[in-house]
Amino acid sequence: MIIMKKFASKNIRLIMALVIGVLVFAPAFHSKAADNNIGFDFKLKPNCANSGSSSRYRETSSVNNPWKVRLDNSTEGKGTIASFWLGTYNKNKNAVQGSTIMNVKQGAKTRYCGAYKVANKNTTYLAAENNNYNSKTYYVDGIWDEETW
């Protein structure tokens, strides 16, 4: 009976350690590349100055794996347009364009765009500017993702 209790308690500890190990380390072995809806909200600066979101790492090595953006709200008004692109960094850590620029209409469906090679396996961010050159500041929000598959 005592031997059985010791055996059971040792196995329970082993099983618990195994379960905890799997829960802690399994995400590290799984590819993080997925189609997510990452929220963004920031101000579009005046005079077409660049604005941007917090950064995310683009896992993919394929330029065909598109990034996406959807403009849900803009204080500029309903149906207005903002320009978005994937921002990234070159080997010298300078900010560079990681995709072509997309003009996105507030309230429209999610837009998808391929990326440039420089954005692959690199830190990226959602870059944006007002599509109109004026001295006003607008606030925008929506969703984006640096890769979708």
C-alpha positions as CSV (number, residue, x, y, z in Angstrom):
1,M,0.0,0.0,0.0
2,I,2.8,2.5,0.9
3,I,4.7,1.5,-2.2
4,M,1.6,2.1,-4.3
5,K,1.1,5.6,-2.8
6,K,4.8,6.6,-3.5
7,F,4.5,5.2,-7.1
8,A,1.2,7.2,-7.7
9,S,2.6,10.4,-6.2
10,K,5.8,10.2,-8.3
11,N,3.8,9.6,-11.5
12,I,1.4,12.4,-10.7
13,R,4.3,14.8,-10.3
14,L,5.9,13.5,-13.5
15,I,2.6,13.9,-15.4
16,M,2.0,17.4,-14.0
17,A,5.6,18.4,-15.0
18,L,5.0,17.0,-18.5
19,V,1.7,18.8,-18.9
20,I,3.2,22.1,-17.7
21,G,6.2,21.6,-20.0
22,V,4.0,21.1,-23.0
23,L,1.9,24.1,-22.2
24,V,4.9,26.3,-21.7
25,F,7.1,25.1,-24.6
26,A,4.6,24.0,-27.3
27,P,3.9,27.5,-28.6
28,A,7.6,28.0,-29.3
29,F,7.6,25.1,-31.7
30,H,4.5,26.2,-33.5
31,S,4.8,28.6,-36.4
32,K,3.3,32.0,-35.5
33,A,2.5,32.9,-39.0
34,A,-1.3,33.1,-39.2
35,D,-4.2,35.2,-40.3
36,N,-4.9,37.4,-37.2
37,N,-6.9,40.6,-36.7
38,I,-4.5,42.9,-34.9
39,G,-6.2,46.1,-33.8
40,F,-4.6,49.5,-34.5
41,D,-5.5,53.0,-33.5
42,F,-3.3,56.0,-34.1
43,K,-3.5,59.6,-35.4
44,L,-2.8,60.4,-39.0
45,K,-0.4,63.4,-38.8
46,P,-0.9,66.6,-40.8
47,N,0.7,67.3,-44.2
48,C,1.0,63.6,-45.2
49,A,3.6,62.9,-42.4
50,N,4.0,59.2,-41.7
51,S,2.2,57.5,-38.8
52,G,2.4,53.9,-37.7
53,S,1.4,51.1,-35.4
54,S,3.4,49.0,-33.0
55,S,5.6,46.5,-34.6
56,R,5.1,42.8,-35.4
57,Y,7.6,40.2,-36.7
58,R,6.8,38.9,-40.2
59,E,7.6,35.1,-40.0
60,T,7.2,34.3,-43.6
61,S,9.8,34.1,-46.3
62,S,7.3,34.4,-49.1
63,V,6.5,37.7,-50.8
64,N,3.2,36.1,-51.9
65,N,2.0,35.9,-48.3
66,P,-0.1,39.0,-48.2
67,W,-0.5,41.5,-45.3
68,K,-3.9,43.1,-44.8
69,V,-5.6,46.2,-43.4
70,R,-9.2,47.3,-42.8
71,L,-10.0,50.9,-41.9
72,D,-13.0,50.8,-39.5
73,N,-13.2,54.4,-38.3
74,S,-11.7,57.7,-39.2
75,T,-12.5,61.1,-37.6
76,E,-12.0,62.6,-41.1
77,G,-15.5,61.1,-41.8
78,K,-17.4,58.2,-43.2
79,G,-16.1,56.8,-46.5
80,T,-12.8,58.8,-46.4
81,I,-9.5,57.4,-47.5
82,A,-6.2,56.8,-45.9
83,S,-3.0,55.4,-47.4
84,F,-1.4,52.3,-45.8
85,W,1.7,50.2,-46.5
86,L,3.8,47.7,-44.7
87,G,6.7,49.5,-43.0
88,T,9.9,47.6,-42.2
89,Y,13.7,48.1,-41.7
90,N,16.7,47.5,-44.0
91,K,20.0,46.0,-42.9
92,N,21.1,49.4,-41.6
93,K,18.0,49.6,-39.4
94,N,16.5,52.5,-41.4
95,A,12.8,52.5,-41.9
96,V,11.8,51.5,-45.5
97,Q,8.7,50.6,-47.4
98,G,7.9,46.9,-47.2
99,S,5.1,46.9,-49.8
100,T,3.2,49.1,-52.2
101,I,0.9,51.7,-50.9
102,M,-2.8,50.9,-50.7
103,N,-5.5,53.6,-50.5
104,V,-8.1,52.2,-48.1
105,K,-11.7,53.5,-47.8
106,Q,-13.2,53.8,-44.3
107,G,-15.9,51.1,-43.9
108,A,-14.8,49.0,-46.8
109,K,-13.8,45.3,-46.8
110,T,-10.4,44.1,-45.7
111,R,-7.7,44.9,-48.3
112,Y,-4.8,42.5,-49.0
113,C,-1.4,43.2,-50.5
114,G,1.8,41.3,-51.2
115,A,5.1,42.4,-49.5
116,Y,8.6,43.2,-50.7
117,K,11.3,40.8,-49.9
118,V,12.9,43.2,-47.4
119,A,9.8,42.7,-45.1
120,N,10.2,38.9,-44.9
121,K,11.7,37.5,-41.7
122,N,11.8,41.0,-40.4
123,T,10.1,43.4,-38.0
124,T,7.2,45.2,-39.6
125,Y,4.6,47.8,-38.7
126,L,1.5,49.3,-40.3
127,A,2.5,52.6,-41.8
128,A,0.0,55.2,-42.9
129,E,-0.6,58.8,-43.9
130,N,-3.6,61.0,-44.9
131,N,-4.1,60.8,-48.6
132,N,-4.8,64.5,-48.7
133,Y,-2.1,67.1,-48.0
134,N,-3.6,69.4,-45.3
135,S,-2.8,70.7,-41.8
136,K,-5.5,68.6,-40.0
137,T,-4.9,65.6,-37.8
138,Y,-7.3,62.6,-37.9
139,Y,-7.6,59.5,-35.7
140,V,-8.1,56.1,-37.3
141,D,-8.6,52.6,-36.1
142,G,-9.2,49.1,-37.6
143,I,-7.4,45.8,-38.0
144,W,-4.3,44.7,-39.8
145,D,-1.9,41.7,-39.9
146,E,1.6,41.5,-41.3
147,E,1.0,38.1,-42.9
148,T,-2.2,36.0,-43.5
149,W,-1.1,32.4,-44.0
